[in-house]
């Protein structure tokens, strides 16, 4: 098996910004005024990671420099959307689009308790991902499990399929429960399932699953 960062799967995410939060509203209005965005619906717009990073670099340089020099134990007090969005842009290396959704609730808080300390819980949802089996398995391993994945009706005539995360996980689980496979094949299927952490399971994104015939 090959080393793989599951953050590399993410293609499109949806980030919630709050109208009555200073920096959230600033990011929203600057995006509307300065970027060439796509309108998704009344409350949401879509931009590229490059556009958003450029906006931050030009407009919020001082704020980001101050945050990067803040001690970790003080992040809960000083961190805001600029900090978390910058880290998302850095961590999700294959991100293609970011949907920004404006929430107009007056009463909200990103603070949550983790033990005895306050922590920031930042709200985003993974909408679309791509998982290429060639990124996680050698060719021999893919050849071993391709017939099983076809038998489970995951792949049909094409070496790619669009499928919801919960549907894929259910099909993979059924392979482990009811199919006659050897230990190596079971390990490969189990590794595919392990790529989906709690965040991806609950967000249930659309997956473009790609194999190699």
N, C-alpha and C positions, 0 to 999 in steps of 0.2 A: 504494500500500500504506500501511496505517496503522501508527503506532508501537504496538508491542505488547511487553509484558513477559511472558515465558513463565512466570514464577512465578505469574502470574494464572491459569494453567491448572489449578493443583493444587487439588483438592477434598478429598482424603483422603491422609494420609501415615501411615506406620508408623515410630515412633521406638523404637530399642532402648535400654533402660536396663539397667544392670548391678547386680545385687543387692549385689555386694561393692565398689561404688563409693559413697562417702559421700553425695554429693549425688544420685546416681541413686536410691539406696535411699530417701533422704529425700523426693524428689519422688514416688516410687511410693507410699510409705506415707501421705504427706499427701493424695495424690489419692484413695486408698482411703478414708481417714478423713473427708475434708472435702468431697468433690465427689460429685455425683450422676452416676456413671459408668454405662456399659453394658458388661457383660461380653461380650467377643468369644469368648474361649476360656480355657483354664486359665491361660495365660501372658499374656493381653492384655486390656486394657480400652480403652474409647473415650470420649473427652470432647470438648467443643467448645473451640475456641481461646479464646473468651471466658472459659470456666471456668478454663482453665489460666492465662491472663494474670492473671485476678483473684487466683488462688492465689499467683502469683509476687508481685504487687503488695502483697498483704497480708502474706505470710509471709516473703518473701526480699528485702525492700526494701533492707536494708543490704548484702547480698551483691551485688546488682545495681548499686548505686551505686558500690561499690568496683571492680567489674569495668569499669564504664563509664569510670572514671578511670585504668585501667591502660594503660600505654604499649603500643603494638602489638607491639613487639619482645619484650615479656614475656608476651603472651597465651598462648603455648605452655605457660608454667609455671602461670599462674593461672586460665585459662579452664576452665569446667566446664559441665555440662548446662544450668544456668540461663542462662548466657550464650548458648549456641547455640540453645536453644529460644526464647528471647526474640527473637533475630534471625530465626528461622523464622517466628514469629508476626507479625513486622513485614514480612518480605519476601513471604510468601505471602498476598496481600491477600484472596483469595477462598476461603481454606481453610475448610472446613465441619466437618471432624472430624479429630481426631488420635488415632491408635491408639498406645498405649504398650505395649510388649512387654518383659517382664522376662526378662533372660538371667541364668542362675544360674552361669555359668562363673566360677571363681575366678581364673584366669589370663587377663588381657586387658590390652590397652593401646591407647589412642587416639592415641598418639604415632607419627608417621611422619616420615621424613626428606624434606625438600624442599631439595635442594642441600646447603648446609652447615648448615641450620637445622632444628630440630625444629618440627613443626607438628601441630596436632590434627586428626584425621580423625574427624568425627562421623558416626554411623551412622543414616541414615533411608532409607526407601524410599517412593517415590510410588506409591500404590495406585490412585487414581482421578483423572481429570482431565476438564475440559470445554473443548472448543475450538469457539468460535462463529466461523464464517467472517465474520460481520458485524463482528467485533472486529478483523479483520486486513485485510479487503479492502473496497473500495467496492462498491456494489450492481452496477455495470456489470461489474466483474471477476467477481463471484460468478455472475452470469447467463452469463458466458462459459464458466466451467468446470463449471457444474452438469451439462450434458449429458455431459461427459467423465467426471465422477465417477459418474454413473448408469450409463454404459456399462461402466465398470470394476467395477460391482456394489458400489460403496461405499454409495450411496444406492439405495433401491428406491422404495417408495410413499410413504414418510414423509421429511420434511426433517431427520430426525435418525437416528442409528444409534449403537449401542454396539459398539465394536470395540477389539481389542487393538492397542497401539502398533505391534508388529512386523508385524501383518497389514496395518494401514493403510499403513505405510511400504513394504511389499512391493508393494501395489497401486499406490501413487503412483509407485514406481520402474518398474513395468511400463508405466505410462502414458508416462513419459518415454522408455522404450526402444522401445515398439512401436506407439504410437498416432500417427495423423496429426494433429498439433496445430501451431498457429503459435507463433512465438517468445514472444509475450505470454502465451499460455496455458502454455507450458513454464516461463516465469519464475514464474508464479503457483503452479504445482504444485511447482516447486523451492523456492519460499519456504515453502510448507506443510511440506516435508520438513526445511528448515533450522530450523524451530521446535523440532525434537526433538533436543536436545543428547545428549551421551554418557550423561548421567545418566538421562534419560527413555528412551533406547533400551535401556539395560541393566535398568532397573526394569520396563520393559514394562507400564505401567499400563493399566487399562481406560479407554477414552476415550469420552466422549459427544460425538460430532461433530455439529454443528448447522449447517445451511445455511439459505438463504432462497429459496423458490421464486419 
